[in-house]
Amino acid sequence: MPDHLRRRAAWAGLLTFGPDAIAVGPCALALLGVQGLPWRIMPQAALPGARETRSRDGVLLRQFDDGMTVQRIDGRYVATPDWALAQAVPELDRRHAVALMDSAQQRGLLDGRGLARAHDQARGRRGVARTHSWWELSDRRAESPLETFARLDCQDAGVAPDDLQVVIADDAGEFLARGDLGWRLPGGRWLIAEIDGAEVHAAPEALFHDRRRQNRLVASRGVDVLRFTARDLRSAGHVGAEVRAFLARARGSVRSSTRFRSLSAG
């Protein structure tokens, strides 16, 4: 449903200003299929050479960016991913902004150089000053906005993941599963955080698959698993705090065990 509403907002902007209108910013990203936008976005568009035309009918007419490149989607003009990100990021919060960068890269719409170009194109825009450090946080391995939100939550808690999309194998080297976020634990173990999105994981088949995968991970005897949902990520800090607490217990337990053995040996 949210994707439908965002695309509808994008088309409202295009239809309001006619065949020369260009979908820009969040609206362009919605039509490009980039994930991570807020639930609701403002309809907006740009017109080449527009000087006197004003916003109307609840649709924002943005100033046309000199040098902006466009592409065609369903016969209409849409800003390319680099320009769309440059226009959208300064207007968003960090979580959504980084999620958009992650998704654009993960979907192959731009690479690291394209992201750097988008950052350059964003310079000088209102609100961009607070975003400069965000561009360095993007990671193309994130497969959903929820994974991005969880990663940022953990970074803010001082427990940034050691790896993403962690491949877990059994003792024979056979593939068992792939975890969304991973932290190395003492003794060669892993803590894996699985991020469950309601759209994908609520279906019965998905629940069966998730349960089977978690059982295989736990049965490997080298993996601990924490599962989080979209509800856990509504409150900033919850996921990071839980991961930090788990890591503290796991690492503290090993230190206590090592100290006990050392005292016993003495």
CORQUIPE-V633552 format. One record per pair of residues at least 12 apart in sequence whose ideal C-beta (glycine too) atoms are under 7 Angstrom apart, sorted by the first residue. I is the first residue (numbers start at 1). J is the second residue. Records with the same first field share a line. If there is no record, write none. Layout:
I->J ; J
This chain:
2->39
5->40
6->30 ; 37 ; 41
7->30 ; 31
9->27 ; 41 ; 42 ; 43
10->23 ; 27 ; 30 ; 31
12->43 ; 59
13->27 ; 43 ; 44 ; 45 ; 59
14->45 ; 76
16->45 ; 56 ; 57 ; 59
17->45 ; 47 ; 61
20->47 ; 48
21->45 ; 47 ; 77
22->45 ; 46 ; 70 ; 77 ; 78 ; 79
23->45 ; 76 ; 77 ; 78 ; 79
24->44 ; 45 ; 46 ; 62 ; 79 ; 84 ; 87
25->44 ; 62 ; 84 ; 87 ; 88
26->41 ; 88
27->41 ; 43 ; 44 ; 45
28->78 ; 79 ; 84
29->84 ; 88 ; 100
31->73 ; 78
32->78 ; 81 ; 84 ; 109
33->107
34->100 ; 103 ; 104 ; 107 ; 109
35->99 ; 103 ; 144 ; 145
36->96 ; 99 ; 100 ; 102 ; 103 ; 145 ; 148
37->96 ; 100
38->96
42->60
43->58 ; 59 ; 60
44->59 ; 60 ; 62
45->59 ; 61 ; 62
46->61 ; 62 ; 63 ; 64
47->61 ; 64
48->64
49->64
50->64
65->83
68->83
69->83
81->104 ; 109 ; 110 ; 114
82->110 ; 114 ; 117 ; 118 ; 121
83->121
85->100 ; 101 ; 104 ; 118
86->118 ; 121 ; 122
88->100
89->122 ; 131
90->122 ; 125 ; 126 ; 127 ; 128 ; 131
91->127
94->134 ; 152
95->149 ; 152
97->131 ; 134
98->134 ; 137 ; 138 ; 148 ; 152
99->145 ; 148 ; 149
101->115 ; 135 ; 138
102->138 ; 139 ; 140 ; 142 ; 148
103->145
105->138 ; 140
106->140 ; 142 ; 143
115->135 ; 138
119->135
137->152
139->164
141->164 ; 165
142->164
144->195 ; 197
146->195 ; 197 ; 230 ; 233
147->180 ; 195
149->233
150->181 ; 193 ; 195 ; 228 ; 233 ; 239
151->181
153->233 ; 236 ; 237 ; 239 ; 240
154->239 ; 240 ; 243
156->240
157->237 ; 240 ; 241 ; 243 ; 244
158->244
159->240 ; 243 ; 244 ; 247
161->181 ; 182 ; 183
162->182 ; 183 ; 184
163->182
164->180 ; 181
165->178
166->178 ; 179 ; 182 ; 190 ; 192
168->190 ; 217 ; 220 ; 223
170->220
176->216 ; 217 ; 220
177->213 ; 216 ; 217
179->192 ; 194
180->193 ; 194 ; 195
181->193
183->247
185->250
186->251 ; 254
188->222
189->222 ; 223 ; 224
190->222 ; 223
191->224 ; 226 ; 246 ; 247 ; 250
192->217 ; 223 ; 225
193->226 ; 228 ; 243
194->225 ; 227
195->228
196->210 ; 227 ; 228 ; 229
197->230
198->230
226->242 ; 243 ; 246
